[in-house]
């Protein structure tokens, strides 16, 4: 087998005639033209090869030409090498050609003229458009000057409006000077060695609105972001846990003294409610019993009243004769007899209802006894006040606020991380591997040995701002190595800044390191400030009674990091001094009094917070504050002093609640008393009418007696006078007859007796 392989290996390669050569090599050339072709070959070995091939000379007319011998044979590999050589010769055109040079020169000149004329307006338009696209509001620019040969850009009086407040500028500056590298610009790269900004100011007022015209936008369906979904799912799981689990909070303990809570605890043993229900049923029976009686009695009394009032108002002087007086007395007597009958009915009715009233009073006493019993029961149920195991409401509120802030600012973290990721090298390891594999898959062509040319390593990415410095009233900003590819630059972006405002100084630092071989976080930053005003309404985050609000000033010292997978860490120390803590009122009143006093006792506090998020571990949060201890100590002191009044207040409120049960009975009790009063009023009226009739009767009787006596006296006088006259007459007629005088005296006496009767 090995002999056969050796024979096959020694077999000569197949050859092809000269007619298979590339077209350029099948032609004939004079020496001058051949030299021109040879000049386009820069590798000596290739030039020598081609010159040796044109070895056959022949005459064509007067010209002597050179060509490749027609009988020469070539292998397949040789033909391929020659094709590559011919291809390279065609590419290597002459170094200078007048016509193309003139055309290119004209184009360059036109470009230079156009750039010179329009560079500043175009640059101004480009900057304004870019700024408005980024910030979503108007950007005012005084002037822009681009010096291409001087390699400098100057922007004056730039003011960038705020999209959220169109009458405010986010920032503005008087002048920006930028020195750029023209060589790199010609390579389509922007490299600014220095950027100097002067007259920098932030949050300034505008004279005109910075709002842009509203453009109709097509609605785009937002794709669900898996990272966002994971973060907000983790946030939802954590949020609200500590608030819900705070069962031993101060408010929960103080609520034990709420009257409603106390009654609820002894609901099954309360006697008042049952006593009131029984009392209402009993008194309703009595009300039904006497419901119609007052109207009946009143009707009889009113009828009696209409008759009796006429007799009571009778004028005695209108009665002229004893007979008239006698008739009036008889009418009054009849009315009195009728009144006595009505009075008897009224008196018996009132006496009966008074007995039922005593029953109602006994029912009322039963209710009072039940209320007293329930009060004593509630007293025994009131627990001793102990706050040793209580957790203040702040335990979960700070966590809830922190979770809300994480949810609010996480989108900004994502944007910052996305921007930092864009600063990574575009040639990732994966892309490089693909390119290497693709390169290997291509068939390599061998050629003659040439010269190796080495270039300096490219350290300039498409965007590089080496130094930026901004200054203004109380502002100092420095940023180095702003680039689109930190792997090329080999340095991270570092920014530092200070902002002095009144009595406050803000300091911030930021490092962005997207180098592929760096172990540092993608983004890391610090922030510190003093005398920072704080006005924090936690009630807007957690809608529960007693949630506190803070106002005061604080010092801040914060740090944060973020990675390319959108995980982050953040933490800080806060020292609030002075601070004022208030809250919405809670119930009951004594609890609000104690709680408000405890919150008011805090005039300084410290808070330490740490948070982190990663998709694998979720969200972690740790917040500690000394305000818990300060408030709890104050609560214990205030509550222990007011415990006796708390108990009394609770018992008083409970009594009110128990008395509220009697509302129905009290209403019915009033209805029953109203019936009794109506009957008593009818009795009083009846008695008064009877008294008036008796008085009138007595008056008329006395008048009748007087009239009768006067009449008798008159008759007596008349009789005596007549008797005297007759006696005298008889005496005269019959002297000595004494019997006539006696008869006359007897007749007069009988007449007087008749009047007396």
C-alpha positions as CSV (number, residue, x, y, z in Angstrom):
1,X,0.0,0.0,0.0
2,X,2.8,2.4,0.9
3,X,4.4,1.8,-2.6
4,X,1.2,2.7,-4.3
5,X,1.0,5.9,-2.2
6,X,4.6,6.8,-3.1
7,X,3.8,6.3,-6.8
8,X,0.7,8.5,-6.5
9,X,2.7,11.2,-4.7
10,X,5.4,11.3,-7.4
11,X,2.9,11.6,-10.2
12,X,3.6,15.0,-11.9
13,X,1.0,17.8,-11.6
14,X,-1.3,18.5,-14.5
15,X,-0.2,21.4,-16.7
16,X,-2.2,23.8,-18.9
17,X,-1.1,25.8,-22.0
18,X,-0.4,29.5,-22.1
19,X,-3.9,30.2,-23.5
20,X,-5.3,29.7,-20.0
21,X,-3.3,32.7,-18.7
22,X,-5.2,35.9,-17.7
23,X,-5.9,38.2,-20.6
24,X,-3.2,40.7,-19.7
25,X,-0.5,38.0,-19.9
26,X,-1.7,36.7,-23.4
27,X,-1.1,40.1,-25.0
28,X,2.1,41.3,-26.7
29,X,3.9,44.6,-25.5
30,X,6.8,46.7,-26.6
31,X,9.4,47.3,-24.0
32,X,8.1,50.6,-22.9
33,X,4.6,49.4,-22.2
34,X,5.9,46.4,-20.4
35,X,8.0,48.6,-18.2
36,X,4.9,50.6,-17.3
37,X,3.2,47.3,-16.2
38,X,6.3,46.3,-14.2
39,X,6.2,49.7,-12.4
40,X,2.8,48.8,-10.9
41,X,4.4,45.8,-9.2
42,X,6.0,46.8,-5.9
43,X,7.2,43.4,-4.7
44,X,10.5,42.6,-6.3
45,X,9.9,38.8,-6.6
46,X,6.6,39.4,-8.4
47,X,8.3,41.9,-10.8
48,X,11.1,39.5,-11.6
49,X,8.6,36.6,-12.2
50,X,6.6,38.7,-14.7
51,X,9.7,40.0,-16.5
52,X,11.0,36.5,-17.0
53,X,7.7,35.3,-18.5
54,X,7.9,37.9,-21.4
55,X,11.0,36.2,-22.9
56,X,9.9,35.7,-26.6
57,X,10.7,38.5,-29.0
58,X,9.3,38.9,-32.5
59,X,8.9,41.5,-35.2
60,X,5.6,43.0,-36.2
61,X,6.3,45.4,-38.9
62,X,8.9,47.8,-37.7
63,X,8.0,47.2,-34.0
64,X,9.8,44.7,-31.8
65,X,7.3,43.1,-29.3
66,X,7.6,40.8,-26.3
67,X,5.2,38.0,-25.3
68,X,4.9,34.9,-23.3
69,X,5.9,31.8,-25.3
70,X,2.8,29.9,-26.5
71,X,4.3,26.5,-25.8
72,X,5.0,27.2,-22.1
73,X,2.9,25.0,-19.7
74,X,1.6,26.1,-16.3
75,X,0.2,24.2,-13.3
76,X,-3.2,25.1,-11.8
77,X,-1.5,26.6,-8.7
78,X,0.7,28.8,-10.9
79,X,-2.3,30.0,-12.9
80,X,-4.0,31.1,-9.7
81,X,-1.0,33.0,-8.4
82,X,-0.8,34.8,-11.8
83,X,-4.5,35.7,-11.7
84,X,-4.0,37.3,-8.2
85,X,-0.9,39.1,-9.5
86,X,-2.8,40.5,-12.5
87,X,-5.6,41.6,-10.2
88,X,-3.2,43.5,-8.0
89,X,-1.6,45.2,-11.0
90,X,-4.9,46.5,-12.2
91,X,-5.6,47.9,-8.7
92,X,-2.2,49.6,-8.5
93,X,-3.0,52.5,-10.8
94,X,-0.6,55.4,-11.4
95,X,0.3,57.7,-8.5
96,X,-0.8,60.8,-10.2
97,X,-3.4,61.5,-12.9
98,X,-4.1,65.0,-13.9
99,X,-7.8,64.6,-14.8
100,X,-8.9,62.9,-11.6
101,X,-6.7,65.2,-9.6
102,X,-8.4,68.3,-11.1
103,X,-11.8,66.8,-10.5
104,X,-11.0,65.9,-6.9
105,X,-9.4,69.3,-6.3
106,X,-12.5,71.1,-7.6
107,X,-14.8,69.0,-5.4
108,X,-12.6,69.7,-2.3
109,X,-12.6,73.4,-3.1
110,X,-16.4,73.4,-3.4
111,X,-16.7,71.6,-0.1
112,X,-14.3,74.1,1.6
113,X,-16.3,77.0,0.2
114,X,-19.6,75.5,1.3
115,X,-18.3,74.6,4.7
116,X,-16.8,78.1,5.2
117,X,-20.1,79.7,4.3
118,X,-22.6,77.4,6.1
119,X,-20.5,75.7,8.9
120,X,-21.7,78.0,11.7
121,X,-25.5,78.0,10.9
122,X,-25.4,74.2,10.3
123,X,-23.5,73.6,13.5
124,X,-26.0,75.8,15.4
125,X,-28.9,74.0,13.9
126,X,-27.4,70.6,14.7
127,X,-26.6,71.5,18.3
128,X,-30.1,72.9,18.9
129,X,-31.8,69.9,17.3
130,X,-29.8,67.5,19.3
131,X,-30.4,69.3,22.6
132,X,-34.1,69.6,22.0
133,X,-34.3,65.9,21.1
134,X,-32.5,65.0,24.3
135,X,-34.4,67.3,26.7
136,X,-37.7,67.6,25.0
137,X,-37.8,71.4,25.3
138,X,-36.5,74.5,23.5
139,X,-32.8,75.2,23.4
140,X,-31.8,78.8,22.8
141,X,-28.3,79.5,21.4
142,X,-26.7,82.9,21.0
143,X,-24.0,82.0,18.4
144,X,-21.8,79.1,17.2
145,X,-18.4,79.6,15.6
146,X,-16.5,76.6,14.1
147,X,-12.9,77.1,13.1
148,X,-11.9,74.0,11.2
149,X,-8.3,74.9,10.6
150,X,-8.0,76.4,14.1
151,X,-9.6,73.2,15.4
152,X,-11.9,75.0,17.8
153,X,-15.7,75.2,18.4
154,X,-17.2,78.1,20.4
155,X,-20.9,78.2,21.6
156,X,-22.2,81.3,23.3
157,X,-25.3,82.0,25.5
158,X,-26.9,78.5,25.5
159,X,-30.0,78.0,27.6
160,X,-31.7,74.6,27.8
161,X,-35.4,74.8,28.9
162,X,-37.1,72.2,31.1
163,X,-39.8,70.1,29.7
164,X,-41.6,69.8,33.1
165,X,-41.5,73.5,33.8
166,X,-41.2,75.5,30.5
167,X,-40.5,78.8,32.3
168,X,-37.4,77.4,33.9
169,X,-34.0,76.5,32.4
170,X,-32.3,73.2,33.4
171,X,-29.0,74.9,32.9
172,X,-27.4,77.7,30.9
173,X,-23.9,79.0,30.2
174,X,-22.2,82.0,28.8
175,X,-19.5,80.3,26.7
176,X,-18.3,76.9,25.7
177,X,-14.8,76.5,24.1
178,X,-14.0,73.2,22.5
179,X,-10.6,72.2,21.0
180,X,-10.8,69.2,18.7
181,X,-8.3,67.1,16.8
182,X,-8.7,67.8,13.0
183,X,-6.7,64.6,12.1
184,X,-9.2,62.4,14.0
185,X,-12.1,64.4,12.6
186,X,-10.9,63.5,9.1
187,X,-11.0,59.9,10.2
188,X,-14.7,60.3,11.1
189,X,-13.8,60.5,14.8
190,X,-14.5,63.3,17.3
191,X,-11.7,63.9,19.7
192,X,-11.8,66.9,21.9
193,X,-8.8,67.5,24.0
194,X,-10.4,70.2,26.2
195,X,-13.9,71.6,26.8
196,X,-14.2,74.7,28.9
197,X,-17.6,76.0,30.0
198,X,-17.9,79.3,31.8
199,X,-20.9,81.2,33.3
200,X,-22.6,77.9,34.1
201,X,-25.9,78.2,36.1
202,X,-28.8,75.8,36.8
203,X,-32.5,76.1,37.5
204,X,-32.7,79.7,36.1
205,X,-35.8,81.6,35.1
206,X,-36.9,82.1,31.5
207,X,-38.7,85.1,30.0
208,X,-40.5,83.0,27.4
209,X,-41.9,79.5,27.5
210,X,-39.5,76.7,26.5
211,X,-42.3,74.3,25.5
212,X,-42.0,72.7,22.0
213,X,-45.0,72.5,19.7
214,X,-46.9,69.3,20.3
215,X,-46.4,66.7,17.6
216,X,-48.8,63.9,17.0
217,X,-47.1,60.7,17.8
218,X,-48.0,57.2,16.7
219,X,-48.8,54.9,19.5
220,X,-46.2,52.2,19.9
221,X,-46.8,49.0,21.6
222,X,-44.3,48.7,24.4
223,X,-42.6,45.4,24.7
224,X,-42.5,44.0,28.2
225,X,-39.1,44.4,29.7
226,X,-38.1,41.2,31.5
227,X,-35.6,43.1,33.8
228,X,-38.4,45.5,34.8
229,X,-40.8,42.6,35.4
230,X,-38.4,40.8,37.6
231,X,-37.6,44.0,39.6
232,X,-41.1,45.1,40.1
233,X,-42.3,41.6,41.0
234,X,-39.6,41.5,43.7
235,X,-40.6,45.0,44.8
236,X,-44.3,44.0,45.0
237,X,-43.4,41.1,47.2
238,X,-41.5,43.2,49.7
239,X,-43.7,46.3,49.7
240,X,-46.2,46.5,52.5
241,X,-45.0,43.6,54.5
242,X,-43.8,45.5,57.6
243,X,-46.8,47.7,57.6
244,X,-49.1,44.7,57.5
245,X,-47.1,42.8,60.1
246,X,-47.0,45.6,62.6
247,X,-49.6,44.2,65.0
248,X,-47.9,45.4,68.2
249,X,-47.6,49.0,67.1
250,X,-48.2,51.8,69.5
251,X,-51.6,52.6,67.9
252,X,-52.7,49.0,68.2
253,X,-51.9,49.0,71.9
254,X,-53.6,52.3,72.6
255,X,-56.6,51.2,70.6
256,X,-57.3,48.8,73.4
257,X,-58.8,51.7,75.3
258,X,-61.1,52.7,72.6
259,X,-64.8,52.5,73.9
260,X,-65.9,50.6,70.8
261,X,-63.0,48.1,71.3
262,X,-63.8,47.6,75.0
263,X,-67.5,47.0,74.3
264,X,-66.6,44.6,71.5
265,X,-64.5,42.6,73.9
266,X,-67.4,42.0,76.3
267,X,-70.2,42.0,73.7
268,X,-71.5,38.6,74.7
269,X,-71.7,39.6,78.4
270,X,-73.3,43.1,78.1
271,X,-76.6,43.3,80.1
272,X,-77.6,46.8,79.0
273,X,-78.7,45.8,75.5
274,X,-81.0,43.0,76.7
275,X,-82.4,45.1,79.5
276,X,-83.2,47.9,77.1
277,X,-84.9,45.6,74.6
278,X,-87.1,44.1,77.4
279,X,-87.9,47.6,78.7
280,X,-88.9,48.8,75.2
281,X,-91.3,45.9,74.8
282,X,-92.9,46.5,78.2
283,X,-93.3,50.2,77.8
284,X,-94.8,49.8,74.3
285,X,-97.6,47.6,75.9
286,X,-98.4,50.5,78.3
287,X,-98.3,53.0,75.5
288,X,-100.7,51.0,73.4
289,X,-102.9,50.6,76.5
290,X,-103.3,54.4,77.1
291,X,-102.8,55.6,73.6
292,X,-106.5,56.6,73.0
293,X,-107.5,57.6,76.5
294,X,-106.2,61.2,76.6
295,X,-108.2,62.0,73.5
296,X,-111.4,60.6,75.0
297,X,-110.9,62.3,78.3
298,X,-110.1,65.6,76.6
299,X,-113.2,65.4,74.5
300,X,-115.5,65.0,77.6
301,X,-113.6,67.8,79.4
302,X,-113.9,70.1,76.4
303,X,-117.7,69.5,76.2
304,X,-118.0,70.1,79.9
305,X,-115.9,73.2,79.5
306,X,-118.0,74.7,76.7
307,X,-121.2,74.5,79.0
308,X,-119.5,75.4,82.2
309,X,-117.7,78.5,80.9
310,X,-121.1,80.1,80.0
311,X,-122.4,79.6,83.5
312,X,-119.2,80.6,85.1
313,X,-119.3,83.9,83.1
314,X,-123.0,84.6,84.1
315,X,-123.4,88.2,85.4
316,X,-125.4,88.1,88.6
317,X,-126.6,91.7,88.1
318,X,-128.5,90.6,85.1
319,X,-130.8,88.5,87.3
320,X,-133.6,90.8,88.5
321,X,-135.8,88.4,90.3
322,X,-135.3,85.7,92.9
323,X,-136.9,83.3,90.5
324,X,-134.3,84.1,87.8
325,X,-131.6,83.6,90.4
326,X,-133.2,80.3,91.5
327,X,-133.3,79.0,87.9
328,X,-129.6,79.9,87.3
329,X,-128.6,78.2,90.5
330,X,-130.4,75.1,89.4
331,X,-128.6,75.1,86.0
332,X,-125.2,75.5,87.8
333,X,-126.1,72.6,90.1
334,X,-126.8,70.4,87.1
335,X,-123.5,71.3,85.5
336,X,-121.7,70.6,88.8
337,X,-123.3,67.2,88.9
338,X,-122.0,66.5,85.3
339,X,-118.6,67.9,86.2
340,X,-118.3,65.6,89.3
341,X,-119.0,62.6,87.0
342,X,-116.3,63.7,84.5
343,X,-113.9,64.4,87.4
344,X,-114.5,61.0,88.8
345,X,-113.6,59.4,85.4
346,X,-110.6,61.6,85.0
347,X,-109.4,60.9,88.6
348,X,-109.7,57.2,88.2
349,X,-107.9,57.3,84.9
350,X,-105.0,59.4,86.2
351,X,-104.8,57.1,89.3
352,X,-104.5,54.1,87.0
353,X,-101.9,55.6,84.8
354,X,-99.9,56.7,87.8
355,X,-99.7,53.1,88.8
356,X,-98.3,52.2,85.4
357,X,-95.9,55.1,85.6
358,X,-94.5,53.5,88.7
359,X,-93.9,50.3,86.7
360,X,-92.1,52.3,84.0
361,X,-89.9,53.8,86.8
362,X,-89.0,50.3,88.0
363,X,-88.1,49.4,84.4
364,X,-85.9,52.4,84.1
365,X,-84.1,51.4,87.3
366,X,-83.4,48.0,85.8
367,X,-81.7,49.7,82.9
368,X,-79.6,51.8,85.3
369,X,-78.6,48.7,87.2
370,X,-77.6,47.0,83.9
371,X,-75.5,50.0,82.8
372,X,-73.7,50.1,86.2
373,X,-73.1,46.3,86.0
374,X,-71.6,46.7,82.4
375,X,-69.4,49.6,83.6
376,X,-68.0,47.5,86.3
377,X,-67.4,44.7,83.9
378,X,-65.6,47.0,81.5
379,X,-63.5,48.4,84.3
380,X,-62.3,44.9,85.1
381,X,-61.5,44.4,81.4
382,X,-59.3,47.5,80.9
383,X,-55.7,46.2,80.7
384,X,-52.7,47.8,82.4
385,X,-50.8,50.1,80.0
386,X,-47.5,48.5,78.9
387,X,-45.5,49.7,75.9
388,X,-42.4,47.6,76.6
389,X,-43.0,45.3,73.6
390,X,-44.5,47.9,71.3
391,X,-43.1,48.8,68.0
392,X,-43.6,52.4,66.8
393,X,-45.3,53.0,63.5
394,X,-42.0,54.2,62.0
395,X,-40.9,50.5,61.9
396,X,-42.4,49.9,58.6
397,X,-43.0,53.4,57.2
398,X,-39.4,54.1,56.3
399,X,-39.1,50.8,54.5
400,X,-42.3,51.5,52.6
401,X,-41.0,54.9,51.6
402,X,-37.7,53.4,50.5
403,X,-39.5,50.8,48.4
404,X,-41.6,53.5,46.7
405,X,-38.4,55.5,45.9
406,X,-36.7,52.4,44.5
407,X,-39.7,51.9,42.2
408,X,-39.7,55.5,41.1
409,X,-36.0,55.8,40.3
410,X,-35.2,52.3,39.0
411,X,-36.0,53.4,35.4
412,X,-33.3,56.1,35.7
413,X,-30.9,53.4,36.9
414,X,-31.7,51.4,33.8
415,X,-31.1,54.3,31.5
416,X,-27.8,55.1,33.1
417,X,-26.7,51.5,32.9
418,X,-27.8,51.3,29.3
419,X,-25.8,54.4,28.4
420,X,-22.7,53.1,30.3
421,X,-23.0,49.8,28.4
422,X,-22.9,51.8,25.2
423,X,-19.4,52.9,26.2
424,X,-18.1,49.4,25.9
425,X,-16.0,48.3,23.0
426,X,-18.0,47.4,19.9
427,X,-15.6,44.5,19.2
428,X,-16.8,42.2,21.9
429,X,-15.1,38.8,22.5
430,X,-18.1,37.1,20.8
431,X,-17.8,39.3,17.7
432,X,-14.0,38.8,17.5
433,X,-14.5,35.0,17.7
434,X,-17.0,35.1,14.8
435,X,-14.6,37.2,12.7
436,X,-11.7,34.9,13.4
437,X,-13.8,31.9,12.5
438,X,-14.9,33.6,9.3
439,X,-11.3,34.5,8.4
440,X,-10.2,30.9,8.8
441,X,-13.0,29.6,6.6
442,X,-11.7,31.7,3.7
443,X,-9.2,30.0,1.4
444,X,-5.8,31.7,1.7
445,X,-3.7,32.5,-1.4
446,X,0.0,32.3,-1.2
447,X,2.0,35.1,-2.7
448,X,5.5,36.3,-2.7
449,X,7.0,37.7,0.5
450,X,6.4,41.4,0.9
451,X,7.3,44.1,3.5
452,X,5.6,44.2,6.9
453,X,4.2,47.7,7.8
454,X,3.4,48.4,11.5
455,X,1.0,51.1,12.7
456,X,0.7,52.6,16.1
457,X,-2.1,51.2,18.2
458,X,-5.4,53.1,17.7
459,X,-6.3,54.7,21.1
460,X,-9.0,57.0,19.8
461,X,-12.7,55.8,19.6
462,X,-15.3,57.5,17.5
463,X,-16.1,59.9,20.4
464,X,-13.5,61.0,22.9
465,X,-13.7,64.1,25.1
466,X,-10.5,64.1,27.2
467,X,-11.2,66.9,29.6
468,X,-14.3,68.9,30.3
469,X,-14.5,71.7,32.9
470,X,-17.5,73.8,33.7
471,X,-17.7,76.7,36.2
472,X,-20.2,79.3,37.3
473,X,-21.7,80.9,40.3
474,X,-21.0,78.3,43.0
475,X,-20.6,75.6,40.4
476,X,-17.5,73.6,39.6
477,X,-17.7,70.5,37.3
478,X,-14.9,68.3,36.0
479,X,-15.2,65.3,33.7
480,X,-12.4,63.3,32.1
481,X,-12.4,60.6,29.4
482,X,-15.9,60.7,28.0
483,X,-15.7,58.1,25.2
484,X,-17.7,55.6,23.2
485,X,-15.1,52.8,23.7
486,X,-13.3,52.7,27.0
487,X,-11.3,49.7,25.9
488,X,-9.5,51.8,23.4
489,X,-8.9,54.7,25.7
490,X,-7.9,52.4,28.6
491,X,-9.4,54.8,31.2
492,X,-12.8,55.1,32.9
493,X,-15.0,58.2,32.9
494,X,-14.5,60.2,36.1
495,X,-16.8,63.1,37.0
496,X,-16.6,65.3,40.1
497,X,-18.7,68.4,40.9
498,X,-19.6,70.8,43.7
499,X,-22.6,73.2,43.9
500,X,-22.7,75.8,46.6
501,X,-26.1,77.4,47.3
502,X,-26.7,79.7,50.2
503,X,-25.6,77.7,53.3
504,X,-25.6,74.4,51.5
505,X,-22.8,72.6,49.6
506,X,-23.6,69.7,47.3
507,X,-20.7,67.4,46.3
508,X,-21.0,64.5,43.8
509,X,-18.7,62.0,42.2
510,X,-19.3,59.6,39.4
511,X,-17.2,56.9,37.8
512,X,-18.2,54.9,34.8
513,X,-15.9,52.0,33.9
514,X,-17.0,49.8,31.0
515,X,-13.6,48.3,30.2
516,X,-13.9,44.6,29.5
517,X,-10.9,43.7,31.7
518,X,-11.9,45.9,34.7
519,X,-13.2,44.4,37.9
520,X,-14.7,47.7,39.1
521,X,-18.5,48.3,39.0
522,X,-19.9,49.6,35.8
523,X,-21.2,52.7,37.6
524,X,-20.2,54.0,41.0
525,X,-21.0,57.3,42.6
526,X,-21.1,59.3,45.8
527,X,-23.2,62.3,46.9
528,X,-23.0,64.4,50.1
529,X,-24.6,67.6,51.3
530,X,-25.3,69.6,54.4
531,X,-28.2,71.7,55.6
532,X,-30.4,70.0,53.0
533,X,-34.1,71.0,53.5
534,X,-36.3,68.0,54.1
535,X,-40.1,68.0,53.8
536,X,-41.3,64.4,53.7
537,X,-44.9,63.4,53.9
538,X,-45.0,59.6,54.5
539,X,-48.8,59.8,54.6
540,X,-48.7,60.1,50.8
541,X,-46.9,56.8,50.6
542,X,-48.8,54.8,53.3
543,X,-52.5,55.8,53.7
544,X,-52.9,55.0,57.4
545,X,-53.8,57.2,60.5
546,X,-50.8,58.3,62.5
547,X,-48.2,58.1,59.6
548,X,-45.7,60.9,60.4
549,X,-44.5,63.7,58.3
550,X,-41.0,65.2,58.7
551,X,-39.7,68.7,58.1
552,X,-36.3,70.1,58.9
553,X,-32.7,70.0,57.6
554,X,-30.3,67.1,57.2
555,X,-26.8,66.2,56.2
556,X,-26.5,63.4,53.5
557,X,-23.7,61.0,52.7
558,X,-24.7,58.5,50.0
559,X,-23.0,56.0,47.7
560,X,-24.3,53.7,44.9
561,X,-23.1,51.2,42.3
562,X,-24.7,49.6,39.3
563,X,-23.7,46.7,37.0
564,X,-24.4,45.9,33.4
565,X,-27.1,43.3,34.4
566,X,-29.1,46.2,36.0
567,X,-28.3,45.1,39.5
568,X,-27.4,47.8,42.0
569,X,-26.5,48.8,45.5
570,X,-27.3,52.0,47.3
571,X,-26.8,53.3,50.8
572,X,-26.5,56.4,52.9
573,X,-26.4,58.1,56.2
574,X,-28.8,60.9,57.1
575,X,-28.6,63.2,60.2
576,X,-31.7,65.4,60.6
577,X,-31.1,68.3,63.0
578,X,-33.4,70.1,63.7
579,X,-36.4,68.0,62.7
580,X,-40.1,68.4,63.4
581,X,-42.4,65.3,63.2
582,X,-46.2,65.6,63.0
583,X,-49.0,63.2,62.0
584,X,-52.6,63.2,61.1
585,X,-54.9,62.8,64.2
586,X,-55.6,59.3,65.4
587,X,-58.4,57.9,67.6
588,X,-59.2,57.9,70.4
589,X,-58.4,61.4,71.6
590,X,-56.1,60.4,74.4
591,X,-54.1,58.2,72.0
592,X,-53.7,61.1,69.7
593,X,-52.6,63.3,72.6
594,X,-50.0,60.8,73.7
595,X,-48.7,60.0,70.2
596,X,-48.5,63.7,69.1
597,X,-46.6,64.5,72.3
598,X,-44.1,61.7,71.7
599,X,-43.5,62.8,68.1
600,X,-43.1,66.4,69.2
601,X,-40.3,65.3,71.6
602,X,-38.0,64.4,68.7
603,X,-35.9,67.3,67.5
604,X,-33.1,65.3,65.9
605,X,-32.6,61.9,64.5
606,X,-30.3,59.8,62.3
607,X,-31.2,57.3,59.6
608,X,-29.0,54.7,58.0
609,X,-30.2,52.9,54.9
610,X,-28.8,50.2,52.6
611,X,-30.4,48.6,49.6
612,X,-29.5,46.2,46.8
613,X,-31.1,44.4,43.9
614,X,-30.1,41.5,41.7
615,X,-32.2,39.2,39.7
616,X,-31.0,36.1,41.5
617,X,-31.3,37.5,45.1
618,X,-34.1,40.0,44.6
619,X,-34.4,43.2,46.7
620,X,-32.7,43.6,50.1
621,X,-33.3,46.6,52.3
622,X,-32.0,47.6,55.7
623,X,-33.0,50.9,57.5
624,X,-32.2,51.8,61.1
625,X,-33.0,55.0,63.0
626,X,-32.6,56.2,66.6
627,X,-36.0,58.0,66.3
628,X,-37.6,54.7,67.4
629,X,-36.0,54.8,70.8
630,X,-36.6,58.5,71.3
631,X,-40.3,58.2,70.5
632,X,-40.8,55.0,72.5
633,X,-39.1,56.5,75.6
634,X,-41.3,59.6,75.3
635,X,-44.4,57.5,74.8
636,X,-43.8,55.6,78.0
637,X,-43.2,58.7,80.0
638,X,-46.4,60.5,78.7
639,X,-48.6,57.4,78.8
640,X,-47.6,56.5,82.4
641,X,-48.5,60.0,83.6
642,X,-51.9,60.0,81.9
643,X,-52.9,56.4,82.5
644,X,-55.5,57.3,85.2
645,X,-57.1,59.9,83.0
646,X,-57.0,57.5,80.1
647,X,-59.0,54.9,82.1
648,X,-61.5,57.6,83.3
649,X,-61.8,58.9,79.8
650,X,-62.3,55.3,78.4
651,X,-65.0,54.6,81.1
652,X,-66.8,57.9,80.4
653,X,-66.8,57.1,76.7
654,X,-68.0,53.6,77.3
655,X,-70.8,54.9,79.5
656,X,-71.8,57.2,76.6
657,X,-71.8,54.2,74.3
658,X,-73.9,52.2,76.7
659,X,-76.3,55.1,77.1
660,X,-76.7,55.1,73.4
661,X,-78.4,51.7,73.7
662,X,-81.2,53.4,75.7
663,X,-82.1,55.8,72.9
664,X,-85.1,53.8,71.9
665,X,-86.3,53.3,75.4
666,X,-85.8,57.0,76.2
667,X,-88.0,57.9,73.2
668,X,-90.8,55.5,74.3
669,X,-90.4,56.7,77.9
670,X,-91.0,60.3,76.6
671,X,-94.1,59.1,74.6
672,X,-95.6,57.5,77.8
673,X,-94.9,60.5,79.9
674,X,-96.6,62.6,77.3
675,X,-99.7,60.5,77.6
676,X,-99.6,60.9,81.4
677,X,-99.2,64.7,81.1
678,X,-102.1,65.0,78.8
679,X,-104.4,63.1,81.2
680,X,-103.1,65.2,84.1
681,X,-103.8,68.4,82.1
682,X,-107.4,67.2,81.5
683,X,-107.8,66.5,85.2
684,X,-106.5,70.0,86.1
685,X,-108.9,71.5,83.6
686,X,-111.8,69.5,85.0
687,X,-111.0,70.5,88.6
688,X,-110.7,74.1,87.6
689,X,-114.0,74.1,85.8
690,X,-115.8,72.5,88.8
691,X,-114.2,75.0,91.1
692,X,-115.4,77.9,89.0
693,X,-119.0,76.4,88.9
694,X,-119.0,75.9,92.7
695,X,-117.8,79.5,93.1
696,X,-120.5,80.8,90.8
697,X,-123.2,78.7,92.6
698,X,-122.1,80.0,95.9
699,X,-122.2,83.6,94.6
700,X,-125.7,83.2,93.2
701,X,-127.0,81.4,96.3
702,X,-125.8,84.2,98.4
703,X,-127.4,86.7,96.0
704,X,-130.7,84.7,96.1
705,X,-130.6,84.7,100.0
706,X,-130.1,88.4,100.0
707,X,-132.9,89.0,97.6
708,X,-135.2,86.8,99.6
709,X,-134.4,88.6,102.9
710,X,-135.0,92.0,101.3
711,X,-138.3,90.8,100.0
712,X,-139.3,89.4,103.4
713,X,-138.3,92.6,105.2
714,X,-140.3,94.6,102.7
715,X,-143.4,92.4,103.1
716,X,-143.0,92.5,106.8
717,X,-142.9,96.2,106.9
718,X,-145.8,96.5,104.6
719,X,-147.8,94.0,106.7
720,X,-146.9,95.8,109.9
721,X,-147.9,99.1,108.4
722,X,-151.1,97.6,107.2
723,X,-151.7,96.0,110.5
724,X,-151.2,99.2,112.3
725,X,-153.5,100.9,110.0
726,X,-156.2,98.2,110.3
727,X,-155.7,98.1,114.0
728,X,-156.2,101.8,114.3
729,X,-159.1,101.6,112.1
730,X,-160.6,98.7,114.1
731,X,-159.9,100.5,117.3
732,X,-161.7,103.3,116.1
733,X,-164.6,101.2,114.9
734,X,-164.8,98.9,117.7
735,X,-163.3,100.3,120.8
736,X,-162.5,97.8,123.4
737,X,-162.6,94.8,120.9
738,X,-159.0,93.4,121.5
739,X,-159.5,90.2,119.4
740,X,-159.0,92.0,116.1
741,X,-155.5,93.1,117.0
742,X,-154.5,89.6,117.8
743,X,-155.8,88.3,114.5
744,X,-153.9,90.8,112.5
745,X,-150.6,90.0,114.3
746,X,-151.0,86.4,113.6
747,X,-151.6,87.0,109.8
748,X,-148.5,89.1,109.6
749,X,-146.5,86.4,111.3
750,X,-147.6,83.7,108.9
751,X,-146.7,85.9,105.9
752,X,-143.1,86.3,107.2
753,X,-142.7,82.6,107.7
754,X,-143.6,82.0,104.0
755,X,-140.8,84.3,102.9
756,X,-138.3,82.5,105.1
757,X,-139.1,79.3,103.5
